[in-house]
Amino acid sequence: MVVCLSYTPDPLTHKTPLLNSSITRLKFGYQEALVLLRKCRNFGQLKLIHAKIIRHGLSNDQLLVRKLLDLCSFYGKTDHALLVFSQIQCPHVFTWNLMIRALTINGSSRQALLLYNLMICNGFRPDKFTFPFVFKACITSLAIEKGKEVHGLAVKAGFSRDMFVQNTLMDLYFKCGDVNGGRKVFDKMRVRSVVSWTTMISGLAASGDLDAARRVFEQMQTRNVVSWTAMINAYVRNERAHEAFELFQRMLLDNVRPNEFTLVSLLQACTELGSLKLGNWIHDFALKNGFVLGVYLGTALIDMYSKCGSLEDARKVFDKMEIKNLATWNSMITSLGVHGHGEEALALFAQMENANVQPDAITFVGVLCACVHTNNVNEGYRYFRYMREHYGISPIEEHYTCLIELYNRAKMKDEVSEELNTISEDLNERTAVELLRF
C-alpha cells in the first residue's frame, strides 16, 4: 500500500478544498500534518491526509499516529486504525493504550484483548492507564478469567493501589457476577473517591442486595448527583418506587441538583406506580428547573404518559422534541398502536421513513400492533413482508404473534396453520404452544 501511494499523484491538492491551501505547497512536516488533522471533517478526508503523511515519511511520528487513531475511533473505523497502528515500528505504551481503547469503545473488545496479549508478548511494559482499558474490554466481553489474569499482572506491576485501576477492577468483578471479588477490591482500598463508593453501590444493587447498597450509601461522607441517582435507580429497577421518591426528596433537601438521568429513573418509577399525577409533577419540575427536552428525557416522558393513560400528553411531548432518535419514534408509534390509534401510528411510521430514520424490529412490533387494532389483515401482511424484504429484519416472536392475531380475527385458520408450520423451527416449544391458543 505504501509503495502504491508513493507513485500516485497527490490527491489532496485536487479533491478536497480543505487541503487545497498554501500549507500543501510548503514543506510538509509534523505541524502541517497536525493542522490538516485538526481541520478534518470526515473519514474520506482522513484517508487522504493519512496518505500524505505516509508519502512524506511521517507514519512513525507517534503524536500524529495518536491523532489518526483518535479520528479513526471517532468515525468507527477500527480496521483503518489497525492499519495505521501496524505501520509504527515501535509503538509507545501510550499508543498501545489508545489502540486498545479504540477497539473496546467500538465494539471489538475481543480484538482489544488480543492486542493486549500481543503487547505483553512483544515485551512492552503496561502502565497504570493500560489496565483500566483492558478491564473495560474484559467487562464488555464478560471475560472474567482474563480479567483475573490481568488483575494479577497489575499487582505484580505495582499498580494495584492506583484508584483508577481499582475502580475499574471493582466494576469488572460486579458486572461479571463476582460480587465477592468486587467487595474485596473495595475493602482493600485505602482511599476511596465518590466514584469508588458509587461503583460499590451500583454493583451491590445490580446483584439484588439493595439493603447492603443502601448501607454503603449511608456511609458516604460526600455524595454527588451520580451517587444519589445510582441509589434512586437501584430502587426503581428493583420495583421499590416509593423508596426512590423518598430518597429524591432527601436529595433535594441536601441541595443536590438532579440531572437528566435522575429524572428518567423517577419517570420509570411513575410508570411502575401508574401515577400520572407524579409523572406530571416530574415533568413540571423539569420545565421549571431549566431541563432541555432532549432525546433521553423526552422519550422517557412519552413512555410514562402513554403507559399512564395520557396519550395526548405523550404526543404533545413528541411534537415538541426538536431531536428524535429511533427509540423516540418507536415509543410513540407503539403507544399509538397499542392504544387503538392504528391509522395515526401508521401515518407516523411513514413520517419516520420520510425523516430517513432506519426502523428496527421494535418499530415493526408497533406497526403490526397498529394493524391488529385496525383489523387490517392485508396491511399487516404487507408490512410483515416489507420488514423482511426491504429492511432485512428477521421476524421475532412478537411479529408472529401480531400476524397470527390478525389471521384469527379474520377467521383465516388455514393461514394460521401455514404460518405456524413456517415458523415452527424458529420458535421454542413454549412460544409455539402460546401461539396455538389463538
Residue pairs with C-beta under 8 A, 6 or more apart in sequence:
1 83
2 54
2 59
2 87
5 51
5 54
5 55
6 54
6 55
8 51
10 24
10 52
10 55
11 48
11 51
12 19
12 20
12 24
12 36
12 48
12 49
12 51
12 52
13 19
13 20
13 24
13 25
14 20
15 48
16 44
16 45
16 48
18 36
18 39
18 40
18 41
18 45
19 36
19 45
19 48
19 49
19 52
23 32
23 35
23 36
24 32
26 32
28 52
28 56
29 56
29 58
30 58
30 61
30 63
30 64
33 49
33 52
33 53
33 56
33 58
33 61
33 64
34 63
34 64
34 67
36 49
36 52
37 46
37 49
37 64
37 67
37 68
37 71
40 46
40 49
40 71
42 75
43 75
43 77
43 80
46 68
46 71
46 72
46 75
46 77
46 80
47 80
50 68
50 80
50 84
53 59
53 61
53 64
53 68
54 87
58 64
59 65
59 84
59 87
59 88
60 87
60 88
60 89
62 88
62 91
62 92
62 94
62 95
65 84
65 85
65 87
65 88
65 91
65 95
66 94
66 95
66 98
68 81
68 84
69 81
69 84
69 85
69 95
69 98
69 99
69 102
70 98
70 102
72 78
72 80
72 81
72 84
72 102
73 81
73 101
73 102
73 105
73 106
76 106
78 102
78 103
78 106
78 108
78 111
81 99
81 102
81 103
82 99
85 91
85 95
85 99
88 95
91 99
91 124
93 119
93 124
93 125
93 126
93 127
93 130
94 127
94 129
96 115
96 116
96 119
96 124
96 126
96 130
97 127
97 129
97 130
97 133
99 115
100 112
100 115
100 116
100 119
100 130
100 133
100 134
100 137
101 112
101 133
101 136
103 109
103 111
103 112
103 115
103 137
104 112
104 133
104 136
104 137
104 140
107 140
109 136
109 137
109 138
109 139
109 140
109 141
109 143
110 137
110 141
112 133
112 134
112 137
113 134
113 137
113 138
113 141
113 143
113 146
116 126
116 130
116 134
116 137
116 150
119 126
119 130
120 126
120 153
125 157
126 134
126 153
126 157
127 159
128 159
128 162
128 164
128 165
129 164
131 150
131 153
131 154
131 157
131 159
131 162
131 165
131 168
131 169
132 164
132 165
132 167
132 168
134 150
135 147
135 150
135 165
135 168
135 169
135 171
135 172
136 168
136 172
137 143
138 144
138 146
138 147
138 150
138 172
138 176
139 147
139 171
139 172
139 175
139 176
142 175
142 176
143 176
144 172
144 173
144 176
144 177
144 178
147 169
147 172
147 173
147 176
148 181
151 160
151 169
154 160
154 165
154 169
159 165
160 166
161 190
163 189
163 191
163 192
163 193
163 196
166 185
166 188
166 189
166 196
167 193
167 195
167 196
167 199
169 185
170 182
170 185
170 186
170 196
170 199
170 200
170 203
171 182
171 199
171 203
173 179
173 180
173 181
173 182
173 185
173 203
174 182
174 199
174 202
174 203
174 204
174 206
174 207
175 203
175 206
177 207
179 203
179 204
179 207
179 209
182 200
182 203
183 200
186 192
186 196
186 199
186 200
189 196
194 220
194 222
194 223
194 224
194 226
194 227
195 226
197 216
197 217
197 219
197 220
197 227
198 226
198 227
198 230
200 213
200 216
201 213
201 216
201 217
201 227
201 230
201 231
201 234
202 213
202 230
202 234
204 210
204 212
204 213
204 216
205 213
205 230
205 231
205 233
205 234
205 237
205 238
206 234
208 238
210 234
210 235
210 238
210 240
213 231
213 234
214 231
217 223
217 227
217 231
220 227
223 254
223 256
224 256
225 256
225 257
225 258
225 259
225 262
228 247
228 248
228 251
228 256
228 258
228 262
229 258
229 259
229 261
229 262
229 265
231 247
232 244
232 247
232 248
232 251
232 262
232 265
232 266
233 244
233 261
233 265
235 241
235 243
235 244
235 247
235 269
236 244
236 265
236 266
236 268
236 269
236 272
239 272
241 269
241 270
241 272
241 273
242 273
244 265
244 266
244 269
245 266
245 269
245 278
248 258
248 262
248 266
251 258
251 262
252 258
257 289
260 291
260 294
260 296
260 297
261 296
263 282
263 285
263 286
263 291
263 297
263 300
264 296
264 297
264 300
266 278
266 282
267 279
267 282
267 300
267 301
267 303
267 304
268 300
268 304
269 278
270 276
270 278
270 279
270 282
270 304
270 308
271 279
271 303
271 304
271 307
271 308
274 307
274 308
275 308
276 305
276 308
276 309
276 310
279 301
279 304
279 305
279 308
280 313
282 304
283 301
286 293
286 297
291 297
293 301
293 317
293 320
293 321
293 322
294 323
295 321
295 323
295 324
295 325
295 327
295 328
298 317
298 318
298 320
298 321
298 324
298 328
299 325
299 327
299 328
299 331
301 314
301 317
302 314
302 317
302 318
302 328
302 331
302 332
302 335
303 314
303 331
303 335
305 311
305 313
305 314
305 317
306 314
306 331
306 332
306 335
306 339
307 335
311 335
311 336
311 339
311 341
314 332
314 335
315 332
315 336
318 324
318 328
318 332
321 328
324 355
324 357
325 357
326 357
326 358
326 359
326 360
326 363
329 348
329 352
329 357
329 359
329 363
330 359
330 360
330 362
330 363
330 366
332 348
333 345
333 348
333 349
333 352
333 363
333 366
333 367
333 370
334 345
334 362
334 365
334 366
334 369
335 366
336 342
336 344
336 345
336 348
336 366
336 370
337 345
337 366
337 367
337 368
337 369
337 370
337 372
337 373
338 366
338 369
338 373
340 373
341 370
341 373
342 369
342 370
342 371
342 372
342 373
342 374
342 376
343 370
343 374
345 366
345 367
345 369
345 370
346 367
346 370
346 371
346 379
349 359
349 363
349 366
349 367
349 370
352 359
352 363
353 359
358 391
359 367
359 387
359 391
359 393
360 393
361 387
361 393
361 394
361 395
361 396
361 399
364 383
364 384
364 387
364 393
364 399
365 396
365 398
365 399
365 402
367 383
367 387
368 380
368 383
368 384
368 398
368 399
368 402
368 403
368 406
369 402
371 377
371 379
371 380
371 383
371 402
371 406
372 380
372 402
372 405
372 406
372 409
375 406
375 409
375 410
376 406
377 406
377 407
377 409
377 410
377 412
380 402
380 403
380 406
381 403
381 406
384 395
384 399
384 403
387 393
387 395
387 399
388 394
388 395
395 423
395 426
397 427
397 431
400 419
400 423
400 427
400 435
401 434
401 435
403 419
404 416
404 419
404 420
404 435
404 438
405 438
407 413
407 415
407 416
407 419
408 416
408 438
416 438
420 432
420 435
420 436
424 432
427 435
